[in-house]
Amino acid sequence: MASKKVLEYLDDNRQEHVEQLCDFLRIPSVSSLSEHDEDVRRAGAFVAEELAGLGLKVETIDLGGHPLVYAESELRPDRRTLLFYGHYDVQPVDPLELWTHPPFEPVIEDGILYARGSSDDKGQLYAHFKALEAYVKTGQELPVNVKFIIEGEEECGGHSIYRYTEEHPDKLACDAVVISDTTLYNETTPGICYSLKGLCYMEIKVTGPAMDLHSGSYGGTVRNPGNALAAIVASLTDEDGRCRVPGFYDAVLDLDQEERDGFAALGYTDEILCEETGAPEPWGEKGYTTLERMWARPTCDVNGLVSGYGGEGAKTIIPATALAKVSMRLVPDQDPEAVATAFKEFVLGNAPRGVKVSVEFLHGAKPVLVPRNSPMMQAGMAALEEGFGAKPVFIREGGSIPIVGTFQDCLKSPVLLLGYGLATDNIHSPNEKFLLENFWRGARTTAMLMAEAAKR
């Protein structure tokens, strides 16, 4: 357990730490929009200055994209080493009109901090900084060596972190990688994630006439790309959402009975799902519970459809083009490259006549499965129980953190997915939020993790 001085420091400085986090959140570090490039660099500089102020040796690494920030404490051979990963970039804020408050002007209401990046991932990352600060400011010796590798391209699919990890595994060598970019089970039950879904992200483009045509003059004479794309999209899944791409399920690792029993014991109901999402009723692949579909079954979803006129009133045209973005969330042991190839063959093989169809694989990520019985996992469970005051449960996550697979492959170290957010934090959506109690408890948990890792 972390020393009494460390924990008292975190309790005594709660409000100051929130104010500092708000300074971080005010930086509009939207990595996918070029007009925010300077803001992204400013956020990276904020991170570097914070870690340098805690006595760490800091490097800013520019590989042509948004900078990486690497930092390390004194590396003593008699101590275990934890590598903390996070990202300082954030998602775009659209649609802006749905925000109750400006997204980069943090607001606290009823113990909840509202701002873009509050949960994903600035708030969770900053909890690690404050845990380290508690050791430094109280003069307590760190029980472990610490390293940080923090990126500014997570939300825009950048490649700097992958390249650096592949080229410098010795620099990042550690006994465990700690990532706080996932969630607890709910507000009262902490959870530790042991599996993430992978991703296969595709783009389908359909082209027809050389320009938009008058639908009265040319309707019924040429193939409508919008109609053609609708037919392609409709062919991807059956009425229960099961993907029709041949071989899609061949490599899927089935849940074991212990996992299914564990999911069932969590008591997640369809009523909870509808309350969280606003959907009128649950839907999905038959033969699986809602949690099983959410966490452990692969999916195929349209993320965006663009064609023709969508403005106010009417405009009678046959559109020249139609575009669809399609993501497939993958589970162990599916391979993104193999799925992308099969998807492309399926779409092109079933493309309607009279239009040109192209399919592009935009990016992918391997699914992740980490052992539930490793010493570092046990350290994480113990730290969570101390930090949040309740026994944690094992959970999976439907989202993806692509770098986790690279860490596993290159560093050969266990990955600890120690999230402090909630599934209801509106990440990637308007009114993103972070429960302040989770920020404070997260800092305590990280401080305790350092002590628990030293014992194991």
N, C-alpha and C positions, 0 to 999 in steps of 0.2 A: 504494500500500500504506500502511496505517496506520503511524504512527511506532513505533519500537522501544519507546519509553517507554509508549505506550498499551497495546501488547500485553503488555509485562512487567507492567504494573499489573494487567491482567486475570488473568494467571497467578498473581501473588503474592496476590491477594485472592479466590481461588476459594472457599475454605471460608466466608469471611465473607459472600460473595454468596449462597451456598446457605442460610446461616442467615437472611439477610434475606428470601430467597424463602420460606422456611418460615413466617416471620411473616405474610407475605401470604397463604399458603395456609391458615393457621389461621382466617382470617375466612370464615365459612360464607355466602358471598354468593350464595345460591340465588335468582335473580331471579324465578322463576316461583311461589314460595311466599310469600304475604304475611307469614307469621310471621318471614321473614328480611329484611323491608324495611330494618330498621335495620342489619343486617349488610351489606347491599348498599351502603348509604350509607357505612358504615364503610370498606368496601373502596375506594370512590371517594375518600374522604378520604385513605386510605393512598397512593393513586396521586398525588393532588394534592400531598400533603406531600413525597413522594419527588421529584417533578419540580421543585417550588419550591426544594428543597434543592440542586438542581443548577443554580440560577441562572436557571431559565426563568420567564417571566411566565405565571401560571396563572389560569385561570378555571374555576369550577364552574358549569355551566349546567343549570338545572332547568326542563324544559318540561312538567312534570306527571307524568313517569314517574321512573325512576331517573336520577340526574344524569349528564350528560356532563362529562368533564374535558378542557379544551382547554389546551394549553401551547405556548409558542413561545420560541425563542431570539431574540437580536438578529437582525433581518432585514436583512441587507446586500444591496444591489442587485447587487453584483458576485459573489454566490455563488448557486449553485443551491439549491433548496429541496426537502427531502424531508418528506413528511407520513406519520407513522407512525400506523397504526390498530390498535386491539386492543380487547379487552373484559375487564373485571374481574369479571363475573358468571360463575356456573358452573351446571351442570346439577344437578337433584336427585340424591340418592344411592341411591334405591331400586333394587334390593332390598338393604337394609342388611345382612342376614344373610350376604350373599355377599362382603362385604368382609373381607379378612384382618386389616386394622387399621382403626381408626376413620377415616373419610374426611377429617376435618379435623384430624387429629393426624399430620402428616407423618412418614414413616418412611423411612430410607435403608437399603437392603439390596443388597449386591453392586453398588454404583455406580448404583442405580436409586432415584429418589425417588417414593414412593407417596403420593398425596393427590388429592382431587377438585380439579380445576383445574390440576394440575401441568403437563399438556401443553396443555389446552384451557381458557383461553388464558394463564393467569397466568405460567407458566414461559417461554413463548415471548415474551410481552410484556416480561417482566422482563429478558430478555437485551438488549433494546434500551436499557433504563434503564442497565444496567451498562456498555454500550458508551459511552453518553454520559458516564457518570460517569468512565470512564477518561480521556477527553479533559479533562474539567473538573478532576479531582484531580491530573493531571500538568501542568496549565497549558498544554496544547497547544491551539492555536487550532482551532476546529471548521472542517473543510474545506467544510462546507455549512451553510445555514440548516436548522434542524429545527423541525417542528411535530408535535404529538401531538393526536389526537382519539380519546378512549377512552370507551367506553360501558359501561353496566351493564344493558343490555336485550337483548343478542344472543341469549341462550338462552331468551328468553320472547317473541320476536317483537315487541319494542317499536318505537315509531316515532320516538323523539326524534332519533336519528342521521340518519334520512332527512329529517325536517323541517328539521333544522339545516343539513344539506348543501345541500338545495334552496334554503333562504332565505339562506345565507351562503357562496356559492361563492367570493367574493372573499377571505373570511377564511381559507378552506382552500386557496387557490390554491397550486399547487406544480408542480415539474417531474416529480415521480413520487410515487405513493402506495405505501408499503411495508406489506405485511400479512403477519404471521407467524402464521397460523392454519391452515396446511396441513402437509404432511409431506415428509420426505425420501423417496427411493425405498426404501432399506433401511438397515440399520445401517452398511454399508460404502460405499454409493453415494449421495452427495448428489444431490438432484434439485430442479429448479425447475418449479413448476406453471404451465402456460399456459392451462388451461381448467378451469372449474368447472361442474358441472351446476346447472341451475336447479331450481325446486321448484314443484309445484302440489299443495297439501294440501287434501283434501276430507273432509267428514264426511257419512256416510249414516245417517239415522235412520229406523227402521221402527216404526210403532205399530199395534197391533191392538186387543185388548179393553181396556176401561177399567182393568182390574186384572189381576194374575196370576190364572190360573184353575187349578182342579184338573184335571189332565190325564186323570184317569179319568172325571170327570163331563162334561167339555166337549171332550175329545179327538176330533178328526174332525168337529167342528161349526163351528169358526172357524179362520181361517188363523193359523198359528203364526209370529209375527214372527221368531223365531230361524231357523226353516226358510226363511222368505222371504228374510232377509238372506243366508243361506248360498247361496241360488240366485243372488242379485244378485252377490255376491262371485265366485262361480264363473264368472259370465258375463264378467268383466272381462278375463280373459286366456285364451289357449289353453294347451295342455299344455306348450308350451315357454316360457311367460311372455310371449309377444308380446301387446301390448295390443289389445283388440278395439274400442276406441272409434274410430268413423269419423274419418278424417283425422288420427289421432294422429301418423303418421309423415310427413305431407306436407311439413313444413318442415324435417325433420331434415337437417343438414349432414353429408354423408358424410365419412369420413376420407380424406385423400389418401394416396397410396402411400408417401410419405416418412414419414408418421405411422405407418402400419401396419408399415413396415419397422423404424422406431424402437422400437415396442412389442415386436415380435418379438425384436429384438436384446437386450432386457432379460432374457430367459430366465425369465420368470415361468411356472411350470408349474402344472398342476392339482394336483400333489402339494403344492406350496407353499400353494395356496389351501386345501386340506383341512386342512393342518397349522395354518394361521392361524385358521381358522374352526371346526374340529371337525366340519365337515359330512362325511357319508360319501362324497359324490362331487360333482363340479361339475354345474351345471345352468343352462340359460338359452337365450336366443334362438339358433337355429341359424344357421350361416354366419359366426359371429364367434368370435374367441378370447376367453378369459376376461378378459384385460386390456381388449380392445376393448369387451366388454359392461360391464365395471366402469367404464370411463372415458368411453366415447364413444357408448353406446347408451342411449336412454331406457328407463325402467322404470315398472312399476305394481305397487305392493306394499301389502298390508294391514299397517298398523302396530298396529292394535288391534281386538279384537272383544269386545263386551260384550253378554250376554243371559242372562236366567234365573239359575239357581243354580249356583254353582261352588265351594261350600264342601265340607266333609267330609261323607261319607255321601250320602244321597239326599234329594231333595225333588221330588216329582212335580208339576210345574207346566207350564202354557203361559204363557210370559213375555208381559207386556204390551208390552214394547219390546225393540228390538235396535239396537245402535249399532256402526258401523264407522268407523275412521279409515283413510284411504287416501292415500298419497303417490305422486306421479308425479315421478320425477327426470327433468329435461328437459335436452336438449343443444342447442347452437346449431343452428338458428335458431328453436327452438320458443318460443311465447309463452304464459306462464302463464294469462293471461286467456282466450285462445282455447281452450286445452286445457280449462280449467275449464268453459267453456260447453258444449263438445262432450261432456265427461264427464257433466255434469248432464243434458243431453238424452238421452244414451244410457241412463243409469240410469233416469230417469223414463219413458222410452219403453219400457223392458223390465221395469218394475215388476210384480211379481205382483199379481193381483187379491186382494181381501179384506183388504188392509192399506193404510195410508197411508205414503207414502215421501217424505221430504224430503232434499234435497242442498244442502249449504252449502260455499262456497269459503272456507276459513279464512285462508289466506295463501299467497303465492307469491313466487318470486324468478326473475329472468331468468338464463338460462345466461350464462356468461362465456367469451370467447375473446380472448386478448391476443396481439399479434404476438410471434413468437419472435426477430425480428432487430432489435428496437429498441435504441438505445444503453443505455437503463436495464436492459434484459434482459441485455445483454452485461456491464454493470457487476455485476449480480447473479450471473451465472455466474462471473465472475472472483473476486468476493468469496467465493462458496461454495467454489471450488477452493482458495483460500488458507486459508479458515477450517477446512475439513474435510479438506484434504490429499488430495483425489481429484477427478478430473474429473467435473462434474455431468452429469446427463442431463435431457432434457425429459420431463415427465410430465403427465398430466391427473389430475383428482381427481373422485371420484364424489359428493362432498358439495357443499354449497352455502354460500356466504357472500353473503347477499342484498345487503349494502351495496356490494359491488364494482360491480354494475351502476349504482347511483346515483352512485358516484364517477366512473365513466366518462362518464355522461350529463351530470353537472353540472360537473365540474372539467375535463373534456377533457384529462386527464393520463393517462399510462400507469400501469398498476397492476402492481406487482411482488409476486408471491405467493411470498414467501421463507420457507418453513416449516422449522422445526427439529425437529418431532416425528416420530413414526413411526406407520404405519398400525396397528401392534400396541400402541399406547399405552393401549388400553381407554378411549378418550374416550367419554363418555356411559354408561359401564358401571362395574360394581364394579372396584375395584383399579386405577383410573387411575394411570398412571405416566409418568415422564419420565426418560430417560437423562441422568445428570448431565454426561456427556461432551458430549452434544448441547447442553445449556444453556451450557456453557463455550465450546464451538465456535461456538454461535450468537452469543454476545456478541462473539467475535473477528470473525465474519463481518459483523455489523452495523457494527463499527468500520471494517472494511475497505471495506464498501459506501460509507460516507461519503466515504472517500478516492477510491474508484473513480468514484463519481458526480461528484465535482468535476472529474475528468479528462475526463468526457464531456459 
